[in-house]
Amino acid sequence: MVLDKEGFNRWAAQYDQTVAQTQADSQYPFAGYDAVLQAIETIVAAKPQPEVLDAGFGTGVLTRRLAGRGARITGFDFALAMVETVRCQLPQAELFVHDFNDGWPAVLAEKQFDFIVSTYALHHLSVAGQIAWIQKMLSHLKPGGRVLIGDVAFDNAAALHACRDQAGERWDTEEIYLTREQLEPVFAQQLQWQRCSFCAALMSFGAD
């Protein structure tokens, strides 16, 4: 599905329903969605009142869950409708409009976080762009912090191609999905990989 900012604004109201339906059917792209979110929540909740940046938070499903577990939330999304909706639900959070394509937000230039999370959002960038963002996120972690990326992701190109062939016309040609074989040469021991479904993984990165 190819959506610009206005498209995401219109889609915001039905996004969660779309996720629920494709997950219930165990179909690409959202098979394993709940498992991804639960894995992230478990990691974040293990630290009392962590400072968390949610990058590209969408309708705020994970954002609300983390806030409910005591996390202090900062977050951004490029769709105004989504930011306004989540801001009403979480007035204590620091939320703002920002596009990944505009680089690291200037308002966060001096900020560091215990966790930086991003779910089903970075795939709008190129592989190089996603890797650059992960590296930038790592530079804004507190000691012992982690970057947690949950998304459509595959062990290797063969697995990606198999999913694409099975999905057929449902495959989103505008989204770029990472593979473990692309990330390991760049991040080596910094990367921990947790498969959550045939098309989803939690990619966890440490600063050291």
BELBELUR-V529356 format. One record per residue. N is the residue number from 0. RES is the residue in one letter. PHI is phi in degrees with one decimal (NA if undefined). D_FIRST is the distance of its C-alpha to the first C-alpha in Angstrom with 1 decimal. Layout:
n=N res=RES phi=PHI d_first=D_FIRST
n=N res=RES phi=PHI d_first=D_FIRST
This chain:
n=0 res=M phi=NA d_first=0.0
n=1 res=V phi=-98.3 d_first=3.8
n=2 res=L phi=-132.8 d_first=6.3
n=3 res=D phi=-91.2 d_first=10.0
n=4 res=K phi=-59.7 d_first=12.8
n=5 res=E phi=-65.7 d_first=13.4
n=6 res=G phi=-62.7 d_first=9.9
n=7 res=F phi=-64.9 d_first=10.4
n=8 res=N phi=-60.4 d_first=13.9
n=9 res=R phi=-70.6 d_first=13.1
n=10 res=W phi=-81.4 d_first=10.7
n=11 res=A phi=-53.7 d_first=13.4
n=12 res=A phi=-64.7 d_first=15.6
n=13 res=Q phi=-108.3 d_first=13.5
n=14 res=Y phi=-57.7 d_first=11.7
n=15 res=D phi=-63.0 d_first=14.7
n=16 res=Q phi=-66.3 d_first=14.9
n=17 res=T phi=-63.3 d_first=11.5
n=18 res=V phi=-60.0 d_first=12.7
n=19 res=A phi=-61.3 d_first=16.1
n=20 res=Q phi=-68.5 d_first=15.2
n=21 res=T phi=-69.0 d_first=13.4
n=22 res=Q phi=-70.2 d_first=16.1
n=23 res=A phi=-61.2 d_first=18.8
n=24 res=D phi=-85.7 d_first=17.8
n=25 res=S phi=53.5 d_first=17.9
n=26 res=Q phi=-111.8 d_first=14.6
n=27 res=Y phi=-58.4 d_first=12.1
n=28 res=P phi=-99.5 d_first=10.5
n=29 res=F phi=-106.7 d_first=12.9
n=30 res=A phi=-59.0 d_first=16.1
n=31 res=G phi=89.2 d_first=18.7
n=32 res=Y phi=-56.4 d_first=17.2
n=33 res=D phi=-63.3 d_first=20.5
n=34 res=A phi=-64.2 d_first=22.5
n=35 res=V phi=-61.7 d_first=20.9
n=36 res=L phi=-64.0 d_first=21.7
n=37 res=Q phi=-65.2 d_first=25.1
n=38 res=A phi=-62.9 d_first=26.0
n=39 res=I phi=-66.0 d_first=25.3
n=40 res=E phi=-58.9 d_first=27.2
n=41 res=T phi=-61.4 d_first=30.1
n=42 res=I phi=-66.3 d_first=30.5
n=43 res=V phi=-66.8 d_first=30.3
n=44 res=A phi=-68.4 d_first=32.6
n=45 res=A phi=-70.9 d_first=35.3
n=46 res=K phi=-108.7 d_first=36.2
n=47 res=P phi=-65.4 d_first=37.8
n=48 res=Q phi=44.8 d_first=36.2
n=49 res=P phi=-72.1 d_first=34.0
n=50 res=E phi=-84.9 d_first=32.6
n=51 res=V phi=-126.1 d_first=28.8
n=52 res=L phi=-103.1 d_first=26.1
n=53 res=D phi=-105.2 d_first=22.6
n=54 res=A phi=-95.5 d_first=20.3
n=55 res=G phi=75.1 d_first=16.9
n=56 res=F phi=-78.0 d_first=17.9
n=57 res=G phi=61.0 d_first=15.1
n=58 res=T phi=-80.2 d_first=16.8
n=59 res=G phi=82.9 d_first=19.7
n=60 res=V phi=-58.2 d_first=20.1
n=61 res=L phi=-68.1 d_first=21.6
n=62 res=T phi=-55.6 d_first=23.3
n=63 res=R phi=-66.2 d_first=25.2
n=64 res=R phi=-64.3 d_first=26.2
n=65 res=L phi=-68.7 d_first=27.6
n=66 res=A phi=-61.9 d_first=29.4
n=67 res=G phi=-66.4 d_first=30.9
n=68 res=R phi=-96.2 d_first=32.3
n=69 res=G phi=99.7 d_first=34.0
n=70 res=A phi=-70.1 d_first=31.8
n=71 res=R phi=-94.9 d_first=32.2
n=72 res=I phi=-101.1 d_first=28.7
n=73 res=T phi=-118.7 d_first=27.5
n=74 res=G phi=-162.0 d_first=23.8
n=75 res=F phi=-143.4 d_first=21.3
n=76 res=D phi=-150.1 d_first=17.8
n=77 res=F phi=-86.7 d_first=16.4
n=78 res=A phi=-98.8 d_first=15.5
n=79 res=L phi=-57.4 d_first=18.9
n=80 res=A phi=-59.9 d_first=18.2
n=81 res=M phi=-70.0 d_first=17.5
n=82 res=V phi=-61.9 d_first=20.6
n=83 res=E phi=-63.6 d_first=22.7
n=84 res=T phi=-64.2 d_first=21.9
n=85 res=V phi=-70.1 d_first=22.7
n=86 res=R phi=-61.9 d_first=25.7
n=87 res=C phi=-66.2 d_first=27.2
n=88 res=Q phi=-80.0 d_first=26.9
n=89 res=L phi=-129.7 d_first=28.3
n=90 res=P phi=-62.7 d_first=30.6
n=91 res=Q phi=-80.4 d_first=32.4
n=92 res=A phi=-80.0 d_first=29.4
n=93 res=E phi=-97.3 d_first=29.0
n=94 res=L phi=-120.3 d_first=25.5
n=95 res=F phi=-154.3 d_first=24.3
n=96 res=V phi=-85.3 d_first=21.5
n=97 res=H phi=-159.8 d_first=20.7
n=98 res=D phi=-108.7 d_first=18.1
n=99 res=F phi=-52.2 d_first=18.2
n=100 res=N phi=-66.1 d_first=18.6
n=101 res=D phi=-93.1 d_first=21.9
n=102 res=G phi=79.9 d_first=23.5
n=103 res=W phi=-63.4 d_first=25.5
n=104 res=P phi=-61.3 d_first=26.3
n=105 res=A phi=-60.3 d_first=29.8
n=106 res=V phi=-67.9 d_first=30.7
n=107 res=L phi=-107.5 d_first=30.3
n=108 res=A phi=-56.8 d_first=32.4
n=109 res=E phi=-106.3 d_first=35.3
n=110 res=K phi=-88.4 d_first=33.5
n=111 res=Q phi=-129.7 d_first=33.5
n=112 res=F phi=-133.7 d_first=32.0
n=113 res=D phi=-73.3 d_first=32.8
n=114 res=F phi=-140.6 d_first=29.1
n=115 res=I phi=-118.5 d_first=26.0
n=116 res=V phi=-116.4 d_first=22.9
n=117 res=S phi=-153.9 d_first=19.2
n=118 res=T phi=-125.6 d_first=16.6
n=119 res=Y phi=51.1 d_first=13.0
n=120 res=A phi=-136.0 d_first=13.1
n=121 res=L phi=-64.6 d_first=14.8
n=122 res=H phi=-67.3 d_first=12.2
n=123 res=H phi=-82.4 d_first=11.1
n=124 res=L phi=-103.8 d_first=14.6
n=125 res=S phi=-67.0 d_first=16.4
n=126 res=V phi=-57.3 d_first=18.6
n=127 res=A phi=-61.4 d_first=21.5
n=128 res=G phi=-64.8 d_first=20.0
n=129 res=Q phi=-65.9 d_first=19.2
n=130 res=I phi=-63.1 d_first=22.7
n=131 res=A phi=-62.0 d_first=24.2
n=132 res=W phi=-66.2 d_first=22.7
n=133 res=I phi=-60.7 d_first=24.0
n=134 res=Q phi=-63.3 d_first=27.4
n=135 res=K phi=-66.5 d_first=27.5
n=136 res=M phi=-57.9 d_first=26.8
n=137 res=L phi=-58.8 d_first=29.6
n=138 res=S phi=-74.9 d_first=31.9
n=139 res=H phi=-112.2 d_first=31.5
n=140 res=L phi=-94.1 d_first=32.5
n=141 res=K phi=-72.7 d_first=35.8
n=142 res=P phi=-53.5 d_first=38.1
n=143 res=G phi=82.7 d_first=36.8
n=144 res=G phi=-76.0 d_first=33.3
n=145 res=R phi=-142.4 d_first=30.1
n=146 res=V phi=-96.5 d_first=26.5
n=147 res=L phi=-121.1 d_first=24.2
n=148 res=I phi=-111.6 d_first=20.7
n=149 res=G phi=-112.1 d_first=18.7
n=150 res=D phi=-166.5 d_first=15.4
n=151 res=V phi=-60.7 d_first=14.0
n=152 res=A phi=-161.8 d_first=17.0
n=153 res=F phi=-136.5 d_first=19.4
n=154 res=D phi=-65.9 d_first=23.1
n=155 res=N phi=-157.6 d_first=23.0
n=156 res=A phi=-62.4 d_first=21.3
n=157 res=A phi=-62.5 d_first=22.5
n=158 res=A phi=-67.0 d_first=20.8
n=159 res=L phi=-61.4 d_first=17.4
n=160 res=H phi=-64.6 d_first=18.0
n=161 res=A phi=-65.3 d_first=19.2
n=162 res=C phi=-66.2 d_first=16.1
n=163 res=R phi=-60.2 d_first=13.9
n=164 res=D phi=-65.5 d_first=16.5
n=165 res=Q phi=-70.3 d_first=16.5
n=166 res=A phi=-71.7 d_first=12.8
n=167 res=G phi=60.3 d_first=13.0
n=168 res=E phi=-69.3 d_first=10.3
n=169 res=R phi=-78.0 d_first=8.2
n=170 res=W phi=-67.2 d_first=8.2
n=171 res=D phi=-88.2 d_first=5.6
n=172 res=T phi=-74.1 d_first=8.1
n=173 res=E phi=-93.2 d_first=7.5
n=174 res=E phi=-99.9 d_first=8.5
n=175 res=I phi=-115.1 d_first=12.3
n=176 res=Y phi=-105.0 d_first=14.1
n=177 res=L phi=-80.3 d_first=17.8
n=178 res=T phi=-123.5 d_first=20.5
n=179 res=R phi=-60.9 d_first=23.9
n=180 res=E phi=-68.3 d_first=25.7
n=181 res=Q phi=-78.2 d_first=24.1
n=182 res=L phi=-84.2 d_first=25.2
n=183 res=E phi=-59.6 d_first=28.6
n=184 res=P phi=-65.6 d_first=30.3
n=185 res=V phi=-86.1 d_first=29.3
n=186 res=F phi=-106.3 d_first=29.9
n=187 res=A phi=46.3 d_first=32.4
n=188 res=Q phi=-74.3 d_first=34.1
n=189 res=Q phi=-72.0 d_first=32.0
n=190 res=L phi=-93.8 d_first=29.1
n=191 res=Q phi=-119.9 d_first=29.0
n=192 res=W phi=-119.1 d_first=26.4
n=193 res=Q phi=-123.4 d_first=25.8
n=194 res=R phi=-74.8 d_first=23.7
n=195 res=C phi=-113.6 d_first=22.2
n=196 res=S phi=-168.5 d_first=20.5
n=197 res=F phi=-63.4 d_first=19.8
n=198 res=C phi=-129.2 d_first=16.5
n=199 res=A phi=-138.0 d_first=17.4
n=200 res=A phi=-149.3 d_first=20.3
n=201 res=L phi=-99.9 d_first=22.2
n=202 res=M phi=-107.2 d_first=23.3
n=203 res=S phi=-111.6 d_first=26.4
n=204 res=F phi=-125.6 d_first=28.3
n=205 res=G phi=-107.9 d_first=31.8
n=206 res=A phi=-71.1 d_first=33.5
n=207 res=D phi=-148.6 d_first=36.4
